[in-house]
Amino acid sequence: MSATFLIALTVISILVLLVLIIYYRMQAFIALLVISMLVAIAGGIPIDEIITTIQEGMGGILGYIAIVIGIGTMIGEILRVSGGAGQIAGTLIKSFGEKKAPWALTLIGLIVAIPVFFEVALILFIPLVYDLTRRTGKSILTYGIPLAAGIAVAHSFIPPTPGPVAVAALIGADLGWVILFGLIAGIPAAIVGGIFYGRYIGEKIKVSVPEHMIPKTEEDMVTDIKKIPGFGISITIIIVPLVLILMNTASQVIFTEGSQMYNWMGFIGHPFTALTIASLLAFYFLGTRLGFTRNQVQEVATRSMQPVGMIILLTGAGGVFGRVLVAAGVGDVLVNVMASSNLPVVLFAFLVATVIRVAQGSATVAMVTSAGLIAPIIEIAGYSPPMIGCVVIAIACGATVFSHVNDSGFWLVKEFMGLTEKQTLMSWTVLETIIGVTGVLIVLLISMFL
């Protein structure tokens, strides 16, 4: 088929996908499957091969993504229920002091939101923002924006949060490089957006604590725990898997492929093993040792899995979409389009994710859909592992910018900080855009040296 037809097919399929999700309110997982089937038929894939192609696209992704997201979510939930997350927050606030509280809140968001969902992290720590706002008399945005910045960066840039893990799985990225570049791009982005813009917008818009939200958040904070875990063990459980995964990535450069040390580091530092080790530490030090029964620990772990099922399926559907595009020959065409446009792959990936993010709102859907489109380019072009890691973060940046009224995060921030729609656009939307743009500029700079 002609390149023009395949490009038109890709564009139309994305537009129809957005219409199904936004206008007809079709569930995103079903919408992706429907579009994948239609693209397969229109793209000339033989009818008897379509179902096999779908199975390959789904199965190739789920075997990896389900384990990483599943274990990561368990760690986050027991960290929350045990009071470990609160201990990290309290210790950092005390250490930084009231004057540097915005820095502490950004760091809290960055650390704790790595294993904890955005919504949970915001609900968990918004009482700290309320307390500081009351005591200082400053605008809630002075403290709320730094916290939101840290959470947003961890949520989009740093595995094992579902977004970057999903993109990494879809385009075949090494999680070690994703973590490294996520930190390198994410920390400055959180500082620029959370600290500096937070200070500016806090002076610009004066908003006090929304009194109607306090009982709700305080009730959500109540947990039936025996003892509070220490700061050291709480932070260690978050850091251990990140360090092991990064060590594995480093070992691929240091040790000879096939050597015993290379193989052992590959095993220990694989996300499956690293997260399993962290989960066992969490079950014991944040569970059994604090007085939780084995049944209670099991209940916490099981309950944590309930919200991630759809994310896992959605990622699988993104894998199906990507596999169908490859089979239809769209990958070759996209490579040629990118080459003729003279755009670096990092910038190309960012722009694709940005368009989808603005159109339909969900960062996760934007990441998964964009990764499905970029995957054929990665597969054909043969980029190095570090470059693919940069592409993952670029997609995450594009899926972060311009959060507005079609994004659930927009309304969550609005309600918990007592803002009007205009104030939320001026604070949260601008913050998300600063984070995304700062992040992609950094990874674009990194990619120039790869």
C-alpha positions as CSV (number, residue, x, y, z in Angstrom):
1,M,0.0,0.0,0.0
2,S,1.1,3.6,-0.6
3,A,2.8,5.7,2.1
4,T,0.0,8.3,1.7
5,F,-2.7,5.8,2.4
6,L,-0.9,4.4,5.5
7,I,-0.3,7.9,6.9
8,A,-4.0,8.8,6.3
9,L,-5.0,5.5,7.9
10,T,-2.9,6.3,11.0
11,V,-4.3,9.8,11.3
12,I,-7.9,8.8,10.8
13,S,-7.5,5.9,13.3
14,I,-6.3,8.2,16.0
15,L,-9.1,10.7,15.3
16,V,-11.7,8.0,15.4
17,L,-10.1,6.7,18.6
18,L,-10.4,10.1,20.2
19,V,-14.0,10.5,19.1
20,L,-14.9,7.1,20.6
21,I,-13.3,8.0,23.9
22,I,-14.3,11.6,24.2
23,Y,-17.6,11.9,22.4
24,Y,-19.1,8.5,22.7
25,R,-17.5,7.8,26.1
26,M,-16.4,4.3,25.0
27,Q,-14.1,2.6,27.5
28,A,-10.5,3.3,26.3
29,F,-9.5,-0.4,26.4
30,I,-12.4,-1.5,24.1
31,A,-11.8,1.6,21.9
32,L,-8.2,0.6,21.3
33,L,-9.1,-2.9,20.4
34,V,-11.8,-1.9,18.0
35,I,-9.5,0.6,16.2
36,S,-6.7,-2.0,16.1
37,M,-9.0,-4.5,14.4
38,L,-10.3,-1.9,11.9
39,V,-6.7,-0.7,11.1
40,A,-5.6,-4.3,10.6
41,I,-8.4,-4.9,8.1
42,A,-7.9,-1.6,6.3
43,G,-4.1,-2.1,6.4
44,G,-4.3,-5.3,4.4
45,I,-3.3,-7.8,7.1
46,P,-4.8,-11.1,6.1
47,I,-8.0,-11.9,8.0
48,D,-6.7,-15.2,9.3
49,E,-3.6,-13.4,10.8
50,I,-5.4,-10.5,12.6
51,I,-6.3,-12.4,15.8
52,T,-2.8,-13.8,16.0
53,T,-1.4,-10.3,15.6
54,I,-3.7,-9.1,18.4
55,Q,-2.6,-11.9,20.7
56,E,1.1,-11.3,20.1
57,G,0.7,-7.5,20.8
58,M,-1.2,-8.2,24.0
59,G,0.8,-11.1,25.3
60,G,4.2,-9.6,24.6
61,I,3.4,-6.6,26.8
62,L,1.3,-8.1,29.7
63,G,3.9,-10.7,30.7
64,Y,6.2,-7.8,31.8
65,I,3.9,-5.0,32.7
66,A,1.5,-6.9,34.9
67,I,4.4,-8.0,37.2
68,V,6.1,-4.7,37.5
69,I,2.9,-2.6,38.1
70,G,1.4,-5.3,40.4
71,I,4.4,-5.5,42.7
72,G,5.0,-1.8,42.7
73,T,1.4,-1.1,43.7
74,M,1.7,-3.5,46.6
75,I,4.7,-1.7,47.9
76,G,3.0,1.6,47.6
77,E,-0.1,0.5,49.5
78,I,1.7,-1.1,52.4
79,L,3.9,2.0,52.6
80,R,0.7,4.1,52.9
81,V,-1.2,1.9,55.3
82,S,1.7,1.3,57.6
83,G,2.3,5.1,58.1
84,G,5.7,4.9,56.3
85,A,4.7,7.5,53.8
86,G,3.6,9.8,56.6
87,Q,6.8,9.2,58.4
88,I,8.9,10.3,55.4
89,A,6.8,13.4,55.0
90,G,7.0,14.4,58.7
91,T,10.7,13.9,58.9
92,L,11.4,15.9,55.8
93,I,9.2,18.8,56.9
94,K,10.9,18.9,60.3
95,S,14.4,18.7,58.7
96,F,13.8,21.5,56.1
97,G,11.9,23.8,58.5
98,E,9.0,26.1,57.7
99,K,10.9,28.5,55.5
100,K,12.1,25.8,53.2
101,A,8.8,23.8,53.4
102,P,8.2,24.1,49.6
103,W,11.4,22.2,49.0
104,A,10.4,19.5,51.5
105,L,7.0,19.2,49.9
106,T,8.5,18.8,46.4
107,L,10.9,16.1,47.7
108,I,8.0,14.4,49.5
109,G,6.0,14.2,46.3
110,L,9.0,13.0,44.3
111,I,9.9,10.2,46.8
112,V,6.5,8.9,47.9
113,A,4.7,9.1,44.6
114,I,7.2,6.7,43.0
115,P,5.2,3.6,44.3
116,V,2.0,5.5,45.1
117,F,-0.7,6.6,42.6
118,F,-1.1,10.4,42.0
119,E,-4.5,10.6,43.6
120,V,-3.5,8.7,46.7
121,A,-0.3,10.7,47.2
122,L,-2.2,14.0,46.9
123,I,-4.9,12.9,49.3
124,L,-2.3,11.6,51.7
125,F,-0.2,14.8,52.0
126,I,-2.7,17.6,51.3
127,P,-3.2,18.0,55.1
128,L,0.5,19.0,55.4
129,V,-0.3,21.8,52.9
130,Y,-3.4,22.8,54.9
131,D,-1.4,23.0,58.1
132,L,1.4,25.1,56.6
133,T,-1.1,27.4,54.9
134,R,-2.9,28.0,58.2
135,R,0.3,28.6,60.2
136,T,1.9,31.0,57.8
137,G,-1.1,32.7,56.4
138,K,0.3,32.3,52.8
139,S,-1.6,31.2,49.8
140,I,-2.3,27.5,49.6
141,L,-0.6,27.5,46.2
142,T,2.7,28.4,47.9
143,Y,2.7,24.9,49.3
144,G,0.3,23.0,47.2
145,I,2.1,23.6,43.9
146,P,5.4,22.3,45.1
147,L,3.7,19.1,46.4
148,A,1.8,18.7,43.2
149,A,4.9,19.2,41.2
150,G,6.8,16.4,43.0
151,I,3.9,14.0,42.7
152,A,3.3,14.8,39.0
153,V,7.0,14.2,38.1
154,A,7.2,10.9,40.0
155,H,3.9,9.8,38.5
156,S,4.9,10.4,34.9
157,F,8.7,10.1,34.8
158,I,10.0,7.5,37.4
159,P,9.2,3.8,37.3
160,P,7.6,1.7,38.8
161,T,4.7,4.1,38.4
162,P,2.4,2.7,35.6
163,G,2.9,5.4,33.0
164,P,6.6,5.2,32.3
165,V,6.6,1.4,32.9
166,A,3.9,1.0,30.2
167,V,5.8,3.1,27.7
168,A,9.1,1.4,28.4
169,A,7.4,-2.0,27.9
170,L,5.7,-0.9,24.6
171,I,8.8,0.5,23.0
172,G,11.3,-1.9,24.6
173,A,13.2,0.4,26.8
174,D,15.6,-0.6,29.7
175,L,14.0,0.6,32.9
176,G,17.4,1.5,34.3
177,W,17.9,4.2,31.6
178,V,14.3,5.3,32.1
179,I,14.8,5.8,35.9
180,L,18.2,7.6,35.3
181,F,16.8,10.0,32.7
182,G,13.6,10.4,34.6
183,L,15.5,11.6,37.6
184,I,17.8,13.8,35.6
185,A,14.9,15.5,33.7
186,G,12.3,15.3,36.5
187,I,14.2,16.8,39.4
188,P,15.0,20.2,37.6
189,A,11.4,20.1,36.2
190,A,10.0,19.8,39.7
191,I,12.2,22.6,41.0
192,V,11.4,25.0,38.2
193,G,7.7,24.3,38.3
194,G,7.1,23.5,41.9
195,I,9.5,25.9,43.7
196,F,10.0,28.9,41.5
197,Y,6.6,28.9,39.7
198,G,4.9,27.9,43.0
199,R,6.4,30.9,44.7
200,Y,5.3,33.2,41.9
201,I,1.8,32.0,41.6
202,G,1.4,31.8,45.4
203,E,2.0,35.5,45.5
204,K,-0.2,36.2,42.5
205,I,-3.3,34.2,43.7
206,K,-4.2,34.3,47.3
207,V,-6.3,31.3,48.3
208,S,-6.9,30.0,51.9
209,V,-7.6,26.4,53.1
210,P,-10.9,25.0,51.7
211,E,-12.6,24.2,55.0
212,H,-15.1,21.8,53.4
213,M,-12.3,19.4,52.3
214,I,-10.6,19.0,55.7
215,P,-12.9,16.3,57.3
216,K,-12.7,14.2,54.1
217,T,-8.9,14.2,53.9
218,E,-8.4,13.6,57.6
219,E,-10.8,10.7,57.5
220,D,-8.9,9.2,54.6
221,M,-5.6,9.5,56.6
222,V,-6.9,7.3,59.5
223,T,-5.3,3.9,59.5
224,D,-5.4,1.0,62.0
225,I,-1.7,0.5,62.6
226,K,0.3,-0.8,65.6
227,K,3.5,1.3,65.4
228,I,4.9,3.8,63.0
229,P,7.9,2.6,61.0
230,G,11.1,4.6,61.0
231,F,12.2,7.1,58.3
232,G,15.2,5.0,57.4
233,I,13.4,1.8,56.6
234,S,10.5,3.6,54.9
235,I,12.8,5.4,52.5
236,T,15.0,2.3,52.0
237,I,12.1,0.3,50.7
238,I,11.5,2.9,48.0
239,I,15.2,3.3,47.1
240,V,16.2,-0.4,47.0
241,P,14.5,-1.4,43.7
242,L,15.6,1.8,42.0
243,V,19.3,1.2,43.0
244,L,19.2,-2.5,42.0
245,I,17.7,-1.6,38.6
246,L,20.3,1.1,38.0
247,M,23.1,-1.2,39.1
248,N,22.0,-3.7,36.5
249,T,22.1,-1.0,33.8
250,A,25.5,0.1,34.9
251,S,26.8,-3.6,34.9
252,Q,25.9,-3.9,31.2
253,V,28.6,-1.3,30.6
254,I,31.1,-2.4,33.2
255,F,31.1,-6.2,32.9
256,T,31.6,-8.4,29.8
257,E,28.4,-9.8,28.4
258,G,28.0,-13.5,29.4
259,S,30.3,-13.2,32.4
260,Q,29.1,-14.6,35.7
261,M,28.9,-11.1,37.3
262,Y,27.1,-9.8,34.3
263,N,24.5,-12.6,34.5
264,W,24.0,-12.3,38.3
265,M,23.6,-8.5,38.1
266,G,21.1,-9.0,35.3
267,F,19.1,-11.3,37.5
268,I,19.3,-9.3,40.7
269,G,18.7,-6.0,39.0
270,H,15.9,-7.0,36.8
271,P,12.7,-5.2,37.7
272,F,11.0,-8.4,38.6
273,T,13.7,-9.4,41.1
274,A,14.4,-5.9,42.4
275,L,10.7,-5.2,43.1
276,T,10.1,-8.6,44.6
277,I,13.0,-8.0,47.1
278,A,11.5,-4.6,48.0
279,S,8.1,-6.1,48.5
280,L,9.4,-8.8,50.8
281,L,11.2,-6.1,52.8
282,A,8.0,-4.1,52.9
283,F,5.8,-7.0,54.0
284,Y,8.2,-7.7,56.9
285,F,9.4,-4.3,58.1
286,L,6.2,-2.3,57.4
287,G,3.9,-5.2,58.1
288,T,4.7,-8.1,60.4
289,R,7.4,-6.3,62.4
290,L,4.9,-3.5,63.2
291,G,2.3,-5.9,64.5
292,F,0.2,-6.7,61.4
293,T,-1.0,-10.2,61.1
294,R,-0.1,-12.2,58.0
295,N,-3.7,-12.0,57.0
296,Q,-3.7,-8.2,57.3
297,V,-0.6,-8.0,55.2
298,Q,-2.2,-10.2,52.6
299,E,-5.3,-8.1,52.6
300,V,-3.4,-4.9,52.0
301,A,-1.4,-6.5,49.1
302,T,-4.6,-7.9,47.6
303,R,-6.5,-4.6,47.9
304,S,-3.8,-2.7,46.2
305,M,-4.3,-4.7,43.0
306,Q,-7.9,-3.5,42.5
307,P,-7.3,-0.2,40.8
308,V,-4.5,-1.4,38.5
309,G,-6.4,-4.0,36.4
310,M,-7.6,-1.5,33.9
311,I,-4.2,0.2,33.6
312,I,-2.7,-3.2,32.8
313,L,-5.3,-4.0,30.2
314,L,-5.1,-0.5,28.7
315,T,-1.3,-1.0,28.3
316,G,-1.9,-4.4,26.6
317,A,-4.3,-2.7,24.2
318,G,-1.7,-0.2,23.4
319,G,0.6,-3.1,22.6
320,V,-2.0,-4.5,20.2
321,F,-2.3,-1.1,18.4
322,G,1.5,-0.9,18.0
323,R,1.8,-4.5,16.7
324,V,-1.0,-3.9,14.2
325,L,0.7,-0.7,12.9
326,V,4.0,-2.6,12.4
327,A,2.2,-5.5,10.6
328,A,0.4,-3.0,8.3
329,G,3.7,-1.3,7.4
330,V,3.0,2.0,9.1
331,G,6.3,1.8,10.9
332,D,8.4,2.1,7.8
333,V,6.3,5.1,6.7
334,L,6.6,6.9,10.0
335,V,10.4,6.4,9.9
336,N,10.4,8.1,6.5
337,V,8.1,10.9,7.7
338,M,10.3,11.6,10.7
339,A,13.4,11.5,8.5
340,S,12.0,13.9,6.0
341,S,10.8,16.3,8.7
342,N,14.3,16.4,10.2
343,L,12.8,16.2,13.7
344,P,14.8,14.3,16.3
345,V,12.9,11.2,17.5
346,V,12.8,12.7,21.0
347,L,11.0,15.8,19.8
348,F,8.8,13.8,17.4
349,A,7.7,11.5,20.3
350,F,7.0,14.6,22.5
351,L,4.8,16.3,19.9
352,V,2.8,13.1,19.2
353,A,2.1,12.6,22.9
354,T,1.2,16.3,23.4
355,V,-1.4,16.3,20.7
356,I,-3.1,13.1,22.1
357,R,-2.9,14.5,25.7
358,V,-4.5,17.8,24.8
359,A,-7.2,16.1,22.8
360,Q,-8.4,13.4,25.3
361,G,-7.0,14.4,28.7
362,S,-5.8,11.2,30.2
363,A,-2.0,11.1,30.6
364,T,-2.1,7.2,30.7
365,V,-4.1,7.0,27.5
366,A,-1.8,9.6,25.8
367,M,1.3,7.7,26.9
368,V,0.0,4.3,25.8
369,T,-1.4,5.5,22.4
370,S,1.8,7.5,21.7
371,A,4.0,4.6,22.6
372,G,2.0,2.4,20.2
373,L,2.7,4.9,17.4
374,I,6.4,5.4,18.2
375,A,7.1,1.7,18.8
376,P,7.3,0.9,15.0
377,I,9.9,3.7,14.6
378,I,12.0,2.3,17.5
379,E,11.8,-1.2,16.2
380,I,12.9,-0.3,12.7
381,A,15.4,2.4,13.4
382,G,17.5,0.4,15.9
383,Y,18.2,3.2,18.4
384,S,20.6,2.6,21.4
385,P,19.1,1.7,24.8
386,P,20.0,5.2,26.2
387,M,18.2,6.9,23.3
388,I,15.1,4.7,23.8
389,G,15.2,5.7,27.5
390,C,15.2,9.4,26.4
391,V,12.2,8.7,24.1
392,V,10.2,7.2,27.0
393,I,10.7,10.4,29.0
394,A,9.9,12.5,26.0
395,I,6.5,10.7,25.7
396,A,6.0,11.2,29.4
397,C,6.7,14.9,29.0
398,G,4.2,15.2,26.2
399,A,1.6,13.4,28.2
400,T,2.1,15.8,31.1
401,V,1.7,19.2,29.4
402,F,-1.5,21.3,29.1
403,S,-3.7,19.4,31.7
404,H,-7.1,21.1,31.5
405,V,-10.8,20.4,32.0
406,N,-10.8,17.0,30.3
407,D,-8.2,15.6,32.8
408,S,-9.3,14.2,36.1
409,G,-6.1,15.5,37.8
410,F,-7.3,19.1,36.9
411,W,-10.5,18.6,39.0
412,L,-8.7,16.8,41.8
413,V,-6.3,19.7,42.3
414,K,-9.1,22.3,41.9
415,E,-11.2,20.7,44.7
416,F,-8.5,19.9,47.2
417,M,-7.0,23.4,46.9
418,G,-10.3,25.2,46.8
419,L,-9.6,26.9,43.4
420,T,-11.8,28.2,40.7
421,E,-11.5,26.9,37.1
422,K,-9.5,30.0,36.1
423,Q,-7.2,29.7,39.1
424,T,-6.6,26.0,38.4
425,L,-5.7,26.8,34.7
426,M,-3.3,29.5,35.9
427,S,-1.6,27.3,38.5
428,W,-2.0,23.5,37.8
429,T,-2.2,23.7,34.0
430,V,0.8,26.0,33.8
431,L,2.7,23.8,36.3
432,E,2.1,20.7,34.2
433,T,3.3,22.5,31.1
434,I,6.4,23.8,32.8
435,I,7.2,20.3,33.9
436,G,6.7,18.7,30.5
437,V,8.6,21.4,28.6
438,T,11.5,21.5,31.0
439,G,11.7,17.7,31.0
440,V,11.8,17.4,27.2
441,L,14.4,20.1,26.8
442,I,16.7,18.2,29.2
443,V,16.3,14.8,27.5
444,L,16.6,16.5,24.0
445,L,19.9,17.9,25.2
446,I,21.0,14.5,26.5
447,S,20.0,12.8,23.3
448,M,22.3,15.1,21.3
449,F,25.3,13.4,23.0
450,L,24.1,9.8,22.5
